[in-house]
């Protein structure tokens, strides 16, 4: 009794610890001035990287630059303060560009705020329901497919600013967008092309020779200085968006109605899915770089809180950013305080640096997004996956194509279903039924096996060995037994130690098989049944205590049972 109580209390303690923010754990361990200096330098470095990136992502999403800065400040602060990772840096990311652009185009910015609110609530629920570990069930071809598709869409959305095209608005659809840009090809601005090329060159050179330098910010500053000093006719943030309001807005809720909620449910699930997947992937990358372990469920809760707050304040969806998180680690960040400092510095810039933002050329921000798109597409991974079996290649190409041409929600759904179907088909093929000559011994793999099991089993006894998962896709293997037995034997031994998993359909087929041969007076003996199939059989009323099935711990024991006990007449 005392042991049970102690075990229960330990389980409860572990449960509470799972939902403790890493910031709390850090302060409990003791926070030193040296650590503060390291976090401060890392936070400053990440803020310098995040400033131009947040504005560029917001513009690419069909929003305004201040929305990106607001999201980086508010969501970045909350993700670090409540998150389950010591190193996570949150804010707007490239994964949301397609989703946000489509929602704004169809439902308006107010619709985006409502979808983000719903997504935030879904993330909190997912974290509390301990779904954080489910990320491992998302196939790599699906992730690579939609990130590659998003990269293509980001590049398509930036061609207008890269070339300085004069056009009112680019359509949201992929082919329609390219058709509109082709129609406006005569308006290409050589000055915009020069600024974009120069900014891209600066970023790539700094990445090659000075990887620690804030290439994005340096490129934007140099581009702004060149445009201003040479009076180049290049569109800037100020010329397109006018005066920016970079003050922290008052909380406000979007208009809520049942028709709008119903219309935005798919978008909310997509935002929640992307935020959950990217944040946990980022946390896993951070774990690999540092040797630490994140708390996945608390990380989901923090992502939900951050998205709820961002939506209430008029911001964009946010998640953990892999590149910024890696920059934080490489810059010496040790605790979530680095992320909090990064968010505070961005907020300070919002209050004090508003006049400077208007000078940033849009062509230089487009160059930044080209680099972002290339990085997030992970071309080396796409090349590797294109050498995978045909099924994985088909999932990858289909997910990528649907992301670009149709919709990200549909792309993810179709990709996951396709991957699941391919997996089930392969598992069904792995399920086999061996009769007569049996190669390996189920209970003792090291024991020698006779050439033919009929030489050692009693007369009138049939032996079969099931191998592989016995689920609905492979349940027909059992049904085949009805066709391979010519006449009723005295007993049938089913060796099941090689069947690791069984579902209700497999158990149902096994039940039908047992009932069929019991009516013929044949005894059914199951040997070496493993834990999971045994639990399933018990739940289906076919366990050892049911009396309808004979269980043997080993194949040798099953042979003794088959020989010593005659069949019921």
Secondary structure as GFF3:
##gff-version 3
##sequence-region A 1 569
A	DSSP	alpha_helix	2	18	.	.	.	ID=ss1
A	DSSP	alpha_helix	22	29	.	.	.	ID=ss2
A	DSSP	alpha_helix	33	60	.	.	.	ID=ss3
A	DSSP	alpha_helix	65	82	.	.	.	ID=ss4
A	DSSP	beta_strand	90	91	.	.	.	ID=ss5
A	DSSP	three_ten_helix	94	96	.	.	.	ID=ss6
A	DSSP	alpha_helix	97	128	.	.	.	ID=ss7
A	DSSP	three_ten_helix	132	137	.	.	.	ID=ss8
A	DSSP	alpha_helix	140	163	.	.	.	ID=ss9
A	DSSP	alpha_helix	174	183	.	.	.	ID=ss10
A	DSSP	three_ten_helix	185	187	.	.	.	ID=ss11
A	DSSP	alpha_helix	190	209	.	.	.	ID=ss12
A	DSSP	alpha_helix	215	230	.	.	.	ID=ss13
A	DSSP	alpha_helix	237	241	.	.	.	ID=ss14
A	DSSP	alpha_helix	258	290	.	.	.	ID=ss15
A	DSSP	alpha_helix	296	312	.	.	.	ID=ss16
A	DSSP	beta_strand	319	320	.	.	.	ID=ss17
A	DSSP	alpha_helix	322	330	.	.	.	ID=ss18
A	DSSP	alpha_helix	337	352	.	.	.	ID=ss19
A	DSSP	alpha_helix	354	357	.	.	.	ID=ss20
A	DSSP	alpha_helix	362	377	.	.	.	ID=ss21
A	DSSP	alpha_helix	379	385	.	.	.	ID=ss22
A	DSSP	alpha_helix	390	405	.	.	.	ID=ss23
A	DSSP	alpha_helix	408	430	.	.	.	ID=ss24
A	DSSP	beta_strand	432	435	.	.	.	ID=ss25
A	DSSP	three_ten_helix	453	455	.	.	.	ID=ss26
A	DSSP	beta_strand	461	467	.	.	.	ID=ss27
A	DSSP	alpha_helix	476	479	.	.	.	ID=ss28
A	DSSP	alpha_helix	481	484	.	.	.	ID=ss29
A	DSSP	beta_strand	491	498	.	.	.	ID=ss30
A	DSSP	alpha_helix	504	518	.	.	.	ID=ss31
A	DSSP	beta_strand	523	527	.	.	.	ID=ss32
A	DSSP	alpha_helix	531	539	.	.	.	ID=ss33
A	DSSP	three_ten_helix	544	546	.	.	.	ID=ss34
A	DSSP	beta_strand	550	552	.	.	.	ID=ss35
A	DSSP	alpha_helix	555	564	.	.	.	ID=ss36
###
